Amino acid sequence: MNYLLLINKENGLGRGYIPNNLVKVKIKTGGDKKIYLEKKTYKQIKKLLKQMNKYFDTEIVIDSGYRPFLYQENLLNDLIKEKGDDAYKSLALPGFSEHQSGLAVDVGFYNNGVYDAKFKVDDYIDEFKWLEENAYKYGFIVRYPKVKEKITGYIYEPWHLRYIGEKAEFLTKHNLTLEEYYEMFVD
């Protein structure tokens, strides 16, 4: 598995792409959803969440993982009905979503046992700061960081983590997006 795979608005996976090593998430999820992730991504996010949950009163969980092409298509169509063209700033086209790779994880929150389905970023500033500072220790990066919107093509999404493995520390310490890493070292 290429954990550094660049998936963005210009680099897609194709309609029929399905990771061959998906596993079912067996820990608590946002709204008790059935979620699948790439095997190593799942192993590492469990470790990250176990550590993170030691520091906060809120319970941080996996809210989203693998999304098939058709699921992403339905999500986008629903968001377009709600937000019009602004939908494209926060949701990838089908085939161009990192979630289809099984390597992307969105985190969610429970407060006092109640799932916060429509959380606001400002309500979880400390949790997102922790992720920005520590996710790399588990092989993850915050994929769509603040002030990098023009580079990634997406709004700031501190809840969206991407597993990239051992290069996560390098990208985090040098404040690089995956696009910047590719431009500097891969292209």
Steps between C-alpha positions, in 0.01 A plus 500: 500500500635842405425707810631816331245470219393851397124524466360846437296699248746410222597145602219249531456133564237411243145376530586138574783546751451303822792442741573128534580510872196667656405399852186576696542751783418323825529793737240766577418720202308823448132416516585128508572501126643196324841617387785331314865607475819375344652251746810693613307829509251340736774360724664842529182705550405272789833581667460873432145513640593297808775749582296808409202395710721509811521879473143615433160487665340447160526156346670512160395228254524402134221677316579404141734271311481319168236632261423323172466708183119487500476597867718806432284586199185495714666709773607761247158517334335554840751771594453678166125516569578655839793732419517536122850551355646544850467123535813458287713684761441234762418177320693319230355380174435126484824324410705791638431448869771375734229308681474264202860392572416382852790717626292800613330530836265768626476526877183581691401572857275381780419741782356344815415190299318693226636498145563852367385448140532867398802613698666839448879526474509774763348261756800264471798731460711315757426160345591621153817663629596166657447327164712758317783449749479124551334318209835449327612273788246249369569556128224757436490856375220754521437490128334840449679740734423864568651753255572226245158509332639631170749213490264216594189645334293437813392703801667444837390159628684420823288187548620341174810287555694313237723206571832530317726297728858591588510820290235660724763632740695665217192668351382620842836636613545685168136617485447337160184377337512183295481718186807697611687179580425366152607825336830504690597133506292285266418685177 
